[in-house]
Amino acid sequence: MKICALQAFGASFLVLIIVHGEAGAVQPKATNSQSTELPVFVDNSRSKYFPPPALQGKAASCDWFACAYYQMTYMNNRGLDRAADPSNTFSPKFGFNLVNNGKLFPENLWFLDVYDLLRDFGSPPIVDLPYDLAGGEHCGEWSTNADLWTKAAAGRIAGYEYLLFDLRRVKQLLVDGEVLVLQCNPWQCGLATTKNFPGSKEDDPFIGESVIASGSPSPDHTLALVGYNDAIWIDRDGNGRPDPDELGALKIAESA
C-alpha cells in the first residue's frame, strides 16, 4: 500500500485515460494542449477526489484497483467536484470477479477488458461491495443482487482511449488534472536512491527514497499514474552531477 516514483525509462508504456462518463458522472475538463510551461511538480493523488491507497492482497486484481478504484473514482469525483469517500469510491471486486476465471491469478486477462466491462456494466461503490479478496478468498463470487447491478450501471464510463508513451503529453495530461493508467514488469525493475538536487526544494521530501529506475514494459502489473516531479534526481553514473537522463520521475499509485 504505497505511492511511489517511477523514472520514465522506456518509450513503449501503454497509457490509458477515461474520456467520457454516463449518467452525468465522469465529465473530464478540456486538455490545455497549448500550454508551453509545465510546473516542476504535480501530484493529483493529493486531491480530495482521490481515494486512499489500498491493498489488493493475494488476488491479482491490480487492473481493477488502477482502473476502477483509483482512476475511475478520481475522474468521477473530479467531474462532480466531491471528495472521495466509500460511498463514491468504486469497488475493484465487482468486475474482477466477473472476468478472473474464478482464479486468484487469472489467465488471459487483458486490462482493456476492464474498461470494456466498466463501459458495459460499471461498478458499484465499495461501501456496497467491500473488497474482501486480500486473503485470497471469495474470488469466485458473482453478485446476484439486482440493486447492486443497478448501482453499478449508474457508474458506467462511455469510453476510453490509449496512447503510446509520450512524456510531454503525459505530463500535460497530469497538469490538466487527469489520472492515467500504465503497465510495467515489477519483476524486472531496478531501484535507485534519490539524491539532493542542488537548487531545488521540490525534491526535498523525497531525498533518500527508492525510485524504479530501470526495467521492462509489459502487461504484468497495472498502476495508476497520478503525477510527476522533475526535480527527482538519481545519480546513475555516480559522478555527483545531475545529468539530463538522471532527472525526473513519475508518481504512481500502487495496490500490491
N, C-alpha and C positions, 0 to 999 in steps of 0.2 A: 504494500500500500504506500505508494510514493509518487512524487512528481519529480522527474529528473531531467537531465540535459542530454542532448544528442547532437554531436557535430555532423554537419552535412557532408558525409564522406563519400557519397555516391550520387550519381545523376539519374538513377532509374527507379527511385522510390515511386510507388503509386500513391497519389494523394487524392482523397475524395472530399466532396463538400455537399451537404444537403442544400438544395436550391429552392424548394417550394414546400409549402405545407397546406394541408386541407383544414377545413373547419375553422379557419381563422387562426390557426396555430402558428406555424413557422412562417414568418414574414421577414426574410432577410433584407437588410438595408443595402442600398446600391454600393457597388465597389467603386472606390475612388481611384480609378486606374490612371488618373492624370497626376497623382502625387509624385513629386520628384525627390523630396527629402523624407526619409524614413527615420523614426525615432530609434535610439540605440537599444531600447528595452521595451518589450511588450509582453504582458502576461495576462491572457484572458481568463485563466483559472482563478484569478483573484476577484473576478466579477461576482456580483451577487447572484447571477444567473447560473453559475457553475456549481454542480453538486460536489460533495466531499469525496475525496479518494476512497476507493473501496476495494476489497479483496475478492478475486474470483475463486480462490481456493483450489480444490483438486479438479474442478471441471474446466474443460478447455473452452471457456466462454469469453475469451478476450475480445473477440469480434463484437459481441453484444455489449460488452462494457464500453468499448471505444465508440461504437456507432450509436447505440441507443442510450445507455446510461450517461455517458459524457457528452457526446456531440449533439444528439437529438434533444436531450434535456436542456442543454445550454441554448441551442438555437431557438427552441420553442419558448423558453422563458425570456430570452432576449427580445423575441418578436412581440411578446405580451408585456414586457417590462415588469416582470415579477421575480422575486427572489426564489431560488431553488429551495424546495422542501420535499419531504416524502410524498406529498400529495401531487406534485408535478414533476417528479423525477421518474423516468421510465425504467421499468423493471427489465433487467437483462435475462431473466429466467423464461419469460413467456415465449419469445421467439427462439431462443436457444434450444428449448426442449422440443420445439416443433421440427427442427432440422438436424438434430445431433445424432440421428440414427440410434437413439437410445443408448449412447455410449459416452463415457467420460472424455475420451479422446477421439472425436468423430473423424471419419474419413470422408473425403470428397466434399468438405465444407469450404466453399469459397466465399469470402466476405462480401462480395457483391450480392450473394443470396440474402444477406442481412438486410440490405437496402430494399431488395425486391419484396421481402416479407413485410418490412415496415411500410412500404408503399401500399401493399395489398391488404394488410390486416392491422398494422400499427402495433402498439404495445401499451398495456395498462400501466398505471403508476405503481411504483414499488410499494406504496402503502397498501395497495390491494393485492399485490402478488409479491410478497417478500422474497428476497434471494436467499435460499437455504441450501445452495449447492456446494458451499465451501468444503463440506466434509465428504463430498463425492457421492451424495445420496440424492434420491428424488429426480435424477436426470431423465427419467422416462415418463414423467407425469405430463399429461396434456390436460389443460383446463376444459371442463365441460360446463362451466358456469357461463350462461348466456349474458349475464350482466357484465362479466369481465371482458368478454369479446366485444360488447358494445362500447365499453370504456376504451378498449384498445383501438377500435375503429375511429374514435374521436381524435386520436393522436397520430393518424397516418401522415406520411410525407407524400408529396406529389411527384417527387423525382430527385435525381442526383446527377452529378457529373464527375468525371475523373480527368486527371491530367498527369502527364509525366512531370517529374520533379524539376521545377524551375525556381531557384531560391528567391529571386527577386519577386516573382509573382506570389509565391507562398508567403513571404514576409508582408507584402502589400495586403493580402487577404487577412492575415492576422491583425495587421494595423486597422483594417476596416471592421474588426470585431468578429471575424469568423473563427470557428474551431474546425480543424481538418482531421483527417484520419490517414495514417500511413502504416506500412508494414516493414518489418525488418527481421533478421535472423539473430535472436539474442544469444544463440549458442556459438556464433562466430564473431561476436563483438569483443573488441579490446577496449579496456578502460584507461584513462589518463587522469591525472590530478591537476586541477586548475591552479594557476599561479596568479599573483597580483599584477594586474595590467597597469603599468605606470600611467598616471594622469587621469585615471577614471575611478569613479566611485560606484558605477553601476554594477561592477563585478564583486565589490567588497563582501556582500552577504554570501557569496558562493566560493570564496577562496578556500582551497583545500578539499573541495567536493570532487567526486568522481564523475567523469564525463565519458560517454560512449564515443570513442574517437576513431574506431575502425570497425569494419565488418562487412557483411554481405546483405544486399536487399533480397528478400524472399517473402513468401506468404506465411512464414512460420509463426509470426506474432503480430498482433494488431494493436496499435496505440493511437491515442488522441493527441494531436499536435495543438498546443494551446498558446505558444508564444516563442519568442527568441530573445537572445541577448548578444549583441555584437561585441561586448566588452569581455566576454569569457575568453580566457587565454590558457592554452596548454602548450608547453614548451616541447614540441615534438623532437627537435634535434638537440635539445639541451644546451643551446648556445647562449641562453639568458636574454635573448632579444625576441620581441614579438614579431613574427613573420606573418604575412598575409594568410597563409594556409593554416595558421595556428589560432586564429581569432574567430569568435562567434560560435554560438551553439543554439540549437532549437530546444524548446522545453516541451516535454511530453507528459501526459497523464497516464500512469501505469495502473494495471489491475492485478498483477501477479502476486 
